[in-house]
């Protein structure tokens, strides 16, 4: 019954920006930590960013630290990922996830709901 619908991906040149959105139904984003993963055909799904239930704490993969920002809008039941200074290595399908806390999201040990379709991000050089 929990559905996660990602959107906002597209084609952008290196150095550009994109803002991804995750619309959630059947679940309140305020009740759990939220996060983002990404995947390419050559790699397993990789952790990108997570935000606490309160929205006061965040944690990022070293590869995106300083460039990406995760946020939540509880009133809209939506999670966002602002991506700046994009690099070709950021090219991937991006997925949002929910978990009990930051550690659960980072390790993907107790995910809430199933994987959505994701949104494709392509960064050209």
C-alpha positions as CSV (number, residue, x, y, z in Angstrom):
1,X,0.0,0.0,0.0
2,X,3.0,2.3,0.5
3,X,4.0,3.9,-2.8
4,X,7.1,6.0,-3.5
5,X,7.0,7.9,-6.8
6,X,10.3,9.6,-7.9
7,X,10.4,12.4,-10.4
8,X,12.6,15.3,-11.5
9,X,15.3,13.5,-13.4
10,X,16.6,14.5,-16.8
11,X,19.6,15.3,-18.9
12,X,22.0,18.0,-17.7
13,X,25.6,19.1,-18.5
14,X,28.4,18.7,-16.0
15,X,28.2,21.5,-13.4
16,X,24.5,21.9,-13.7
17,X,21.7,21.2,-11.2
18,X,18.6,19.1,-10.8
19,X,16.0,18.8,-8.0
20,X,14.5,15.3,-7.5
21,X,11.1,14.8,-5.7
22,X,9.7,11.7,-4.0
23,X,5.9,11.8,-3.5
24,X,4.8,9.3,-0.8
25,X,1.4,7.8,-0.4
26,X,0.2,5.3,2.3
27,X,2.9,6.4,4.7
28,X,3.7,9.6,6.6
29,X,7.3,10.8,5.9
30,X,7.3,12.4,9.3
31,X,7.1,8.9,10.9
32,X,10.5,7.7,9.6
33,X,13.8,8.7,8.3
34,X,14.0,9.1,4.5
35,X,16.7,8.7,2.0
36,X,18.0,8.4,-1.5
37,X,19.8,5.6,-3.3
38,X,21.1,5.3,-6.9
39,X,21.9,2.5,-9.3
40,X,23.6,1.9,-12.7
41,X,23.6,-1.3,-14.7
42,X,27.2,-1.9,-13.6
43,X,26.8,-1.3,-9.9
44,X,24.6,-2.3,-7.0
45,X,22.3,0.3,-5.4
46,X,24.4,2.9,-3.7
47,X,23.5,5.0,-0.7
48,X,23.4,8.8,-1.5
49,X,21.7,10.7,1.4
50,X,19.4,10.4,4.4
51,X,17.4,12.8,6.7
52,X,16.2,12.2,10.2
53,X,12.5,12.0,11.2
54,X,12.8,15.5,12.7
55,X,14.6,16.9,9.7
56,X,17.3,18.2,12.0
57,X,20.1,15.8,10.9
58,X,21.4,14.6,7.6
59,X,24.1,12.3,6.4
60,X,25.6,12.0,2.9
61,X,27.8,9.7,0.9
62,X,31.3,11.1,0.7
63,X,31.0,11.3,-3.1
64,X,28.1,13.8,-2.9
65,X,28.9,15.7,0.3
66,X,28.9,19.4,-0.3
67,X,27.0,19.1,-3.6
68,X,23.7,17.4,-2.7
69,X,21.1,18.5,-0.1
70,X,18.2,16.3,1.2
71,X,15.0,17.8,2.7
72,X,11.4,17.0,3.6
73,X,8.1,18.8,3.4
74,X,5.8,16.9,5.9
75,X,2.7,18.9,4.8
76,X,3.2,17.7,1.3
77,X,4.4,14.3,2.3
78,X,7.3,14.7,-0.1
79,X,11.1,14.2,0.1
80,X,13.5,16.2,-2.1
81,X,17.1,15.9,-3.3
82,X,18.8,19.1,-4.6
83,X,21.8,18.2,-6.7
84,X,24.3,20.9,-7.6
85,X,27.7,20.8,-9.4
86,X,26.7,17.5,-11.1
87,X,29.4,15.2,-12.5
88,X,29.2,12.5,-15.1
89,X,29.7,9.9,-12.4
90,X,26.4,11.0,-10.8
91,X,24.6,9.4,-13.8
92,X,22.2,6.8,-12.4
93,X,18.6,5.9,-11.7
94,X,17.7,7.5,-8.3
95,X,15.3,5.9,-5.8
96,X,13.9,7.2,-2.5
97,X,13.5,5.0,0.6
98,X,12.1,5.1,4.1
99,X,13.5,3.5,7.3
100,X,13.2,3.7,11.1
101,X,16.3,5.9,11.6
102,X,19.4,7.2,9.8
103,X,21.4,4.0,10.4
104,X,18.6,1.8,9.0
105,X,18.4,3.9,5.8
106,X,22.2,4.0,5.3
107,X,22.5,0.2,5.7
108,X,19.2,-0.6,4.0
109,X,18.4,-3.2,6.7
110,X,14.7,-2.5,7.2
111,X,13.2,-0.7,4.3
112,X,9.5,0.5,4.4
113,X,7.6,-0.2,1.2
114,X,9.0,-1.6,-2.1
115,X,11.3,0.1,-4.6
116,X,9.6,2.5,-6.9
117,X,10.4,3.0,-10.6
118,X,13.1,5.6,-9.9
119,X,14.0,8.6,-11.9
120,X,16.9,8.7,-14.5
121,X,19.6,11.3,-14.1
122,X,22.1,11.7,-16.9
123,X,25.0,14.1,-16.7
124,X,27.0,14.7,-19.9
125,X,30.6,15.8,-20.0
